[in-house]
Each structure stands twice: as structure tokens, then as C-alpha cells.
Amino acid sequence: MKTRTYDCIASIVVYDTEENILNKAILSFLNTKLKVKIYIINTGTSKYNFPEDERIEYIHTKGENLGYAKGNNLALEISEESKYFLILNPDLFIIDDALEKLIQFMDKNPIVGITIPKVLNEDGSIQYLNKRHPAIFPLFIRRFIPKKIQNNFQNVLDIYEMKDFNYEENFEVPFISGAFMLTRKEYLLKVGGFDSRYFMYFEDADLSRKFQTAGFKTMYNSKASVIHIWKRGAHKSKKLTFIFMISMYKYFRKWGIKFSCD
């Protein structure tokens, strides 16, 4: 029965993720004095050994790959009552008191529906995951133009990745990355969670738009930091590129086509 109220419940959707990396992500979330619980949705075939902790709930879809959106929606549907719901990548590690800082920020700003912290590479450099709404031109450059030639379009990419903003200050973000989305659960349920028509890619851009359309802000918080081991899968696999293109089509069909960033 959904009786206990948690401060935050997290969801991690995994597909053949390395066990040591996944467990590091889990423990980084559980390392808090807040009342928390985490759901691990395994949509792959790998078997895992987890730390012994009653706050971990494991669900294996037995080889049925639900995709990112449906997997997180499953955790949302069966989860207990909580004030916040965190969508977390299995290769992302929360450091220090980042979760507490983000929750304090959202407690003070009830208009904020989603927040993302400063996302760092392992060497401490910033990952520019904050983006303006998807647009054809920057997406085409990022996916199809060789790296050497991309330099000629760096200004376009910088604007898309919001590098014209100061990452040492808080600001609103049109497109928050699904690598880390701390949501107010009440609002997440109100907008219906992720659009399950996306198997992978663009479901986070879509959810950001849904929150904004409902009148909630989506914000970057510079005072909290996490570490993300980033792999750009869609740039390495023809299959993932195909999935990327299908999701892009669904996104632009739903929200309208933009060729460049505002």
C-alpha cells in the first residue's frame, strides 16, 4: 500500500548497464538523511547484485525493453507517496549534498517543476546539457556534420547549448536533460509523466515542454553538482540513429518544426 510519504523517490531505467557503475549511482542517491527510495527498472537481460538496502526496489521486465519513457512511467505509477520524483541516469553520481540543495531550492520556489544541477565530467569540467528547444539546424550539425567542420558552426551549437548563459548562476532552461530531472511529483502526475510514444530520445525535451505549457518553470541550479559519465550512443550506432530520427519526427510533429534557436 502507498502509505509512507518520502521526501524523494528516484527512478533509474537500465539496459545492460555495468553493475559497478549502476551501484555507484544508486549509493550516491541513497547517501542522504532524507527519506528516499529508489526504483531500478531493468529492461535488459543483465542480472545485478545490489547493496542490501530496503530503500532499493528492483523490477525486471524480463527482457521486454520498455524504453526510457515507459520505464520511468512504470516507476512513477507504482511508487509510494513522495514530494519529489527524480529521474536519474544509471551513469550519473550525486556528490556532496546536491540533492538536499536542489530540494531546498524547489521548496523555496513552488513555481519550479523541474530542476537540474550543474553536471560535470569526471575531470570537473562542465557538461553543457542545458539546451534551448530542439531545432533542425543545430540537431543536423551535431548529428551529421564531421567534427572538423562543426567548428564552422560553433556559434549555432553554442546558442543551442546555452553557452551564452553564465553557468555559475541559476537560469531557466527550455530543454532539461533526462540525465537528471528532479521533478515535483504532484506536477509530474498532473502533466501525465513522460509521453510513452517516445522509445528513447526527445522524451525529456517533450516533458520539459509539457511542464512549461502547464505553467511551471524548468530551471538550472548552479549551487549543486553531479558527475556524469557521458557516452553519446546515437552518434555511434546506426540503430540508435534511426531511433533518434523517429523520436525527432514525433517531437516536431507534436510541437511544431523549428529550424533555428530563438
C-alpha positions in Angstrom: 0.0 0.0 0.0 1.2 3.5 -0.8 1.1 4.9 2.7 4.5 6.1 3.6 5.5 9.6 2.5 9.0 10.1 1.2 10.9 13.2 0.5 12.1 11.9 -2.8 11.7 8.8 -4.9 14.1 8.1 -7.7 13.8 6.0 -10.9 16.7 4.6 -12.9 15.9 2.7 -16.1 18.8 0.4 -17.1 19.6 -1.7 -20.1 22.7 -3.8 -19.7 24.4 -1.1 -17.6 27.7 -2.1 -15.9 26.9 -3.2 -12.4 29.6 -1.3 -10.7 28.6 2.0 -12.3 24.9 1.4 -11.6 25.6 0.6 -7.9 27.7 3.7 -7.6 24.8 5.8 -8.9 22.4 4.1 -6.5 24.6 4.6 -3.5 25.2 8.2 -4.4 21.4 8.8 -4.3 20.9 6.9 -1.0 23.7 8.7 0.7 21.4 11.2 2.4 19.4 11.8 5.6 16.3 12.5 3.6 13.6 9.9 3.4 14.2 8.3 0.0 13.6 5.2 -2.1 14.9 4.2 -5.5 13.3 2.0 -8.2 15.6 0.2 -10.6 13.7 -0.7 -13.8 15.8 -3.3 -15.7 14.6 -3.5 -19.3 17.6 -5.6 -20.5 18.9 -9.1 -19.9 21.7 -8.4 -17.4 21.4 -9.6 -13.8 22.5 -7.4 -11.0 23.7 -7.7 -7.4 22.7 -4.7 -5.4 23.7 -3.4 -2.0 21.5 -4.7 0.8 19.2 -1.8 1.4 15.4 -1.8 1.9 15.2 1.5 0.1 16.1 -0.3 -3.2 13.2 -1.8 -5.2 14.1 -3.8 -8.3 11.8 -4.6 -11.2 12.9 -6.7 -14.1 10.7 -6.5 -17.2 12.1 -10.0 -18.2 13.7 -8.9 -21.5 10.9 -6.6 -22.6 12.7 -3.3 -23.4 10.1 -0.7 -22.4 12.3 2.2 -23.4 13.2 5.2 -21.3 9.8 6.9 -21.1 7.7 3.8 -20.3 10.3 2.5 -17.9 10.2 5.7 -15.8 6.4 5.9 -16.1 6.2 2.4 -14.6 8.2 3.5 -11.6 6.1 6.6 -11.3 2.9 4.6 -11.4 3.8 2.1 -8.7 5.8 4.4 -6.4 4.7 5.5 -2.9 3.7 9.0 -2.0 6.6 11.5 -2.2 7.1 15.2 -2.6 9.7 14.9 -5.3 10.4 12.3 -8.0 13.9 12.1 -9.5 14.6 10.7 -13.0 18.2 9.6 -12.9 20.7 8.1 -15.4 22.5 5.0 -14.3 25.8 6.6 -15.1 25.3 9.7 -13.0 26.6 10.2 -9.5 25.3 12.7 -6.9 28.0 14.3 -5.0 28.1 16.0 -1.5 24.7 17.4 -0.6 23.5 18.1 -4.1 20.1 16.5 -3.6 19.4 18.5 -0.4 20.4 21.7 -2.1 18.0 21.1 -5.0 15.1 20.2 -2.8 15.7 23.3 -0.6 15.7 25.3 -3.8 12.4 23.8 -5.0 10.8 24.2 -1.6 11.5 27.9 -1.8 10.3 28.2 -5.4 7.0 26.3 -5.8 6.6 27.5 -9.4 9.6 25.4 -10.4 8.5 22.0 -11.7 11.9 20.6 -12.8 15.4 21.4 -11.8 18.8 20.2 -13.0 22.1 20.7 -11.2 25.5 21.6 -12.6 26.5 18.4 -14.5 30.3 17.7 -14.5 32.6 15.4 -16.4 34.9 13.2 -14.3 37.7 15.8 -14.7 35.5 18.5 -13.2 34.7 20.3 -16.5 31.1 21.3 -17.2 28.8 19.3 -19.5 26.6 21.6 -21.3 23.4 19.6 -21.1 21.1 22.6 -20.8 19.6 23.4 -24.2 17.1 25.6 -25.9 14.2 23.9 -27.6 15.2 21.4 -30.3 15.7 22.9 -33.7 16.5 21.3 -37.1 19.7 23.2 -37.9 21.7 22.5 -34.7 20.5 18.9 -34.5 21.6 18.3 -38.0 25.0 19.8 -37.3 25.5 17.8 -34.2 24.5 14.5 -35.8 25.7 14.6 -39.4 28.4 17.2 -39.8 32.0 15.9 -39.1 33.7 17.3 -36.0 36.3 19.2 -38.0 33.6 21.0 -40.0 31.4 21.6 -36.9 33.8 24.3 -35.8 32.5 26.5 -38.6 29.1 26.3 -36.9 30.2 26.7 -33.3 28.1 29.8 -32.7 25.0 27.9 -33.7 25.9 25.0 -31.3 26.9 27.3 -28.5 23.5 29.0 -28.7 21.6 25.7 -28.7 23.7 24.5 -25.7 23.0 27.8 -23.9 26.7 28.6 -23.6 25.8 32.3 -23.8 24.5 31.9 -20.2 26.6 32.0 -17.0 26.7 28.5 -15.5 27.6 30.0 -12.1 24.1 31.5 -11.9 20.7 30.0 -11.9 18.5 30.3 -15.1 15.5 28.9 -16.8 16.2 26.1 -19.3 13.8 25.3 -22.1 15.1 21.7 -22.6 16.3 19.9 -19.4 18.2 16.7 -20.0 16.8 13.4 -18.8 20.1 12.5 -17.3 18.9 14.3 -14.1 15.4 15.7 -13.7 14.3 16.5 -10.2 10.6 17.0 -10.5 7.8 17.9 -8.1 5.8 14.7 -8.2 2.4 16.4 -8.0 3.2 18.4 -11.1 4.7 15.3 -12.9 1.5 13.4 -12.3 -0.5 16.4 -13.4 1.2 16.6 -16.8 0.9 12.8 -17.2 4.5 11.8 -16.9 6.6 11.1 -20.0 4.9 10.7 -23.4 5.2 6.9 -23.8 5.2 7.3 -27.6 8.9 8.1 -27.4 11.0 5.0 -27.0 14.2 6.9 -26.5 15.4 10.4 -27.1 13.4 13.7 -27.1 11.2 12.4 -24.2 13.0 14.8 -21.9 12.6 17.7 -24.3 8.9 16.8 -24.6 8.4 16.6 -20.8 10.1 20.0 -20.4 7.6 21.5 -22.8 4.7 19.8 -21.0 5.8 21.4 -17.7 6.2 24.8 -19.3 2.8 24.6 -21.0 1.2 23.8 -17.7 2.7 27.0 -16.3 5.7 25.5 -14.3 9.3 26.7 -14.6 12.2 24.3 -15.6 15.4 25.6 -14.1 19.1 25.0 -13.8 20.6 25.3 -10.3 24.3 26.2 -10.2 24.8 25.5 -6.5 24.5 21.7 -6.7 26.8 19.4 -8.7 26.7 15.9 -10.1 29.1 13.8 -12.2 28.0 12.2 -15.4 29.9 9.5 -17.3 28.7 10.6 -20.8 28.5 8.4 -23.8 26.9 9.7 -27.0 25.3 6.5 -28.2 23.3 7.9 -31.0 26.4 9.1 -32.7 28.0 5.6 -32.7 25.1 3.3 -33.7 23.0 3.2 -36.8 20.2 1.6 -34.8 20.2 4.4 -32.2 20.5 7.0 -35.0 17.3 5.5 -36.5 15.6 5.7 -33.1 16.8 9.3 -32.7 15.4 10.3 -36.1 12.0 8.7 -35.3 11.8 10.4 -32.0 12.8 13.7 -33.6 10.0 13.4 -36.1 7.5 12.7 -33.3 8.7 15.7 -31.4 8.5 18.2 -34.2 5.1 16.7 -35.3 3.8 17.4 -31.8 5.3 20.7 -31.1 6.0 22.2 -34.5 9.2 22.4 -36.5 11.8 25.0 -35.7 14.8 25.4 -37.9 17.0 27.5 -35.7 17.1 28.5 -32.0 15.4 31.7 -30.8 
